[in-house]
Amino acid sequence: MIYDTIIIGGGPAGLTAGIYLSRAKQKVLILDSGMAGGQMVLTHEIANYPGYESISGFMLASNMQKQAKKHGCDIKTNVRIDKYELDGEIKKITLANGDAFDSRSIIISTGGRSREIGAMGEKDFSGRGISYCATCDGDFFQDREIMVVGGGNSALEEAVSLTTYASKVTIIHMLDDWQAFDSAIKDMEANPKIDYIMNTKITEFKGEQGLKSVVLENLKTGEKVDRNIDGVFIFVGYVPNTEVFKNIVELNKWGEIITNDSFETSLKGVYAAGDNIHKPFRQVTTAVGDGTNAALHTLEFLNA
């Protein structure tokens, strides 16, 4: 069977594209390396998605997946793609287990991953005191003192959510002002459990079996201090998951996929949507919008 569209990545952009295309009676397959939902699954609470006063990222992802399947979209999760052949009229994708799928068009919606800060010991203590997901690991730090690294919306919002568990949260930020919306700043400053240190970075994570302390460096004075801590959560953005496409479609210097106004990549019939493309804002709602646009332009291509 030849699919009309294969969607690589089942985050909000990919699931939305799947919903639109399958409702238009197209044969659609979504392939995801993990569980459908992408980074959205890791978000404890989403309070700015239209139609929901408040909903967990996991539940919103689950609802989207059910809707896509209801309209006939095939979804395969926990798969590893071994080979992409996208330059022909019929695109071919081969999985590591040997299964191969053909399609008339492709939508790349692989999203991104948490960015590391590059401090000494970061990889050693990842999962052993260092986390990039408050929803996943917050309850492991009940009544503990933790740090949050970052100064944007995610860092401040997750710092507030972590006070549900932690006895104290200290935000470490490299700059002397926040890169967050006023509402996020006000919520953070109003929380009595939160403190912050500006113009400072973590240069080293230390411990034995688990994280015990961090080395903080004041970026103005150069002074370094060793501070005991039970855990560190890092929210400094993420890297687009596009490495495998660097010799397939055109990327910019940040590794983001370059698309035109129709969300088409440098290859005919290959589109991209979501947090792996070049754009100024990255929210669930913007990803959904990208998925809608990519799907409708793909539909135009298929019906041409």
N, C-alpha and C positions, 0 to 999 in steps of 0.2 A: 504493500500500500504506500502511496505517495501522499504525504500530508500537504495541506495547503500552507501551513505555517508551523515551524518548530520554534518555540520560545526557550531561550537558554536563560534559566534563572526564574525562580518562582516567588520573588518578593512582590510588593504591592504593584509595581509596574508590570511585571510579567503576568501576574494573576489578572489584573485589569485587562491587559491585552488579550488574554485567553478568554475572558468573559465576553468581550466585544466581538471577537472573531468567531467564537463558537456559537454565539447568538445569531451571527450572520450566516450560519450553516456551513462554516468552514471546518475542515478537519484539522484540529489543532493538538499539538503535543507540547507539554511543558516538561523540561528536564531540569532538575535541580540537584546540586551536589550534596545538599543537606535536607532539611525539612522545609516545606513550602512556608513562605512568610518572610524570609530574609531577616534583616536587622529589626524589622518591626516586631518580631517574636520576642526580642530581648527587652522591649520597652514595657515597663511596669504599668504605666497609665498613659493613655492617649486622650487628651481632653480638648483637642482642637480639630477633631475630624467631624465634618458636618454630619448631623443626624444622630450623633452619640454625645451625650453630655460627658460621659466618661466610659472608657472601655480599655481593657488590657490589650496590648499588642498581640498576644497569643490568640485571644478570642477574635479580634478583628481579622487576623490572618486565617483563622479557622473558618470564619464566615465567608471570606473571599474564596477560599479553596472549595468550600461546599457549593458556592454559587457557580464557579467555573465548571465543576464536575456536573452539576445539574444541567448545564447547557451542552454537555457532551464533550468537554475538554478532557483529553487524556493527560494524566499527571504522573510522572515517574520521579521519585525522590531517592536521595542517597546514591546517585549514579556518578560515575567518573567518565568524562569524555576523553577519549584517547586521540581522536583525529577529527579535524574540521576540513571539509572540502566545499568551499562556499563560492567559488568564482564561476561555476557553471550555471546553466539555466536551472538544473536540478541540483539542489544543495544536498550534501551527504554528511551525516554525523555518525561517527563510530564510537561506541562505548568501549571501555577497558575489557568488558567481558565478551567482546566480539559482536554484540548486537549493533546493527546499523539501521539508520532511518533516513529516508529521502524526503525532501520537501521542496516546494516551489518558492518558499520565502523563509527568512529567518528574522527573529527579533532577539537581539542581545540585551538582556536585562540582569546582568550578573551582580549589580550593586557594588558594595565595597566592604572593607573590613576595618577594624579598629587600628588606628595608627599608634605605634609605639613611640616612647619618648627617647629611646636609645641610650638610656643610662646603664651603667655597669651593673650586672646582676639581674637585669630586667627579665631576660629569658629564663634564667635559673629559677626565679621565684614566681613566674607566671603560673597561676593555679595553686600556688602555695603561699598566698598572701597578697599577690597582685591579681587584680581582676579588671576586666574591661566591660563588665555587665552587672549593673546594680541589681536588676531583677533576678539574675541567675544566682548571685553569690551574697546578696545583702544579708540574708538571714544567718549566714555563717559568722557574722560579726555582732551578734547580739550582745549589747552592753560593753562593746569594745570601742577603743579609740582608733579612728581611721583617718586617712587623708584622701582627698580628691584632687587630681591634677587636671587643670584646665581653667579657662575663663570664659567659655562660650555658654550658650543656652543649655546644651546637654550637661556640661559640668555642674552648672548651678542648679538645674532642675533635679539631676540625679543626687546631688549633695543633699537637697531637701528630702528626697524620698529615702535616702539612707539613714536619716535621723529616726526613721521608724524603728530601726534596729540598733544603731550605734549610740553610745553614750555621748560621743563628741565627734564632730567632723571638722577637719581643718582643710580648707581649700588652699592649694599651692598654685600660684599663677606667676608666669614669667614677666608679665607686663605690669604697668602701674594703673591700668584701667581695664574694665570688663569689656568683652566682646559679646555681650548678651543683651536681650531686650530688657527694658526697664521693669517689666512685670516680673521677670525671672530674678533680677537683682533685688527688687523689693521683697520678694518671697524669701530669698536667701538671707537677707539682712534682718528680716523679722523673726528668723528662727533662732531661739536661744542656744541651741546645740551647735551652731555653726560659727567657726572662727575662720580667718583667712590671713594668708601671708603673701604679700605682693612682691614683685621684682625678685622672685626666688625660683630656683629649679632644683629638682632631685638629681644628683649626680651619681648616686650609688645606692643600691639596695643590698642590705646585709642580713645575714642570719645563718642558720644551720639547716635543719630539716624544713623550717618555714621562715618567713620574713620576721625579723625582729626589730630592725631599725633602718633608717634612711639617712643619707648625708644630704643636707640642704646647703645650697650655695646662694648667698645674696649676690645678685647680679650687678649691684651698684658698688658694693664694698669688696666683693670677693671673699668675704668671710664664710667659712664652712663650719657647720655644726652637725653633730650626730644626734639624732632624735629617735627615741624608741617609739614604735608604732605597731599596731596589731594588723593593719591591712592598708592597702593603697588601691584606689580605683582610678583608672586613667581614662579621661574623656578629652582627647585632643584632636578629634576628627578621625578620618579614616582614609584608606588608600583604595582607589577603584580596582575591582577585580578584573583586570583587563590584560594581565601579562601574556596570556596565551594568544591574545589577538594582535600582538604588536607587529607581527609580520603578515597579518591577514587583512585588517582594516586600518585606516589612518587614525593615529592617536596624537594628542597634543603633548607638550612637555611634561604635563602632570599625569600622563597615562590615561587621560579621559578620552573616550571615543568621540571623534568629531562627526557631527551630523549636520545635514542641511535643514532647511525649514520644514521639510517633510519627514524629519527624523531618519532619513536614509543615510547610511554610512558611505564610504568610498566605494563599496561594492554594490552593484545593482541587485535589488531584491533583498538586501540585508539591511535591516533597520536596528536602531538601538533606543533604549528608553530607561529612565530611572537614574540612579545615582552613579552610574558608570559613564554618563555623558557630561559634556561641559555645560555647566549652568551655574547661576549664582546661588540658588537656594536648594536645600535638600531636606524635604519633609515628606511624610507619607502622602500628603495631598498632592505635592508636586510630582511625586513618582506615579501616582494614580493618573494625573493629567498627562504625563509623558506616555504612560501605557495606552491611554485612550487615543492620543494623537498617533502614536506609532501603529496601533491597530487599524485605525481608519485609513491611514496612508498606505498601509500594507494591503488593505482591502481594495483600495483604488488600483494598486499595482496588480493584484490578482485578477481584477475584473477588466483590466485594460485590453 
